[in-house]
C-alpha cells in the first residue's frame, strides 16, 4: 500500500471563520513535516507583521498532516466553520 501525506491547515487566525488551505502532497513523512514547519513559520511571520495580529506566539500557528492511502476512496473533513 502506497501512502501520501497531505499538509493542510486553517489560515484564518481570527476568532470566527475558517480558511483551510492545502500546502502540498508528499510521498514521505519527512518532506511533509519539513513543509508543514516552513508554512507554519511563514504564516506566523506574516501574521505578526500585521497592524493588529491575532497571534503572538509561534506555537499558535499549527497546521496538520494527514496520511492517505493512494487509490483509496476516503471521506475526510479537513476543517471548516459553520453555524
Protein Blocks (a to p, Z undefined) as FASTA:
>chain_A
ZZdddddddfbfbfbdcddddfbdcfbfklmmmmmmmmmmmmmmmmmmpmbdcbfbfklp
ccddddddehiacdddfbdcdZZ
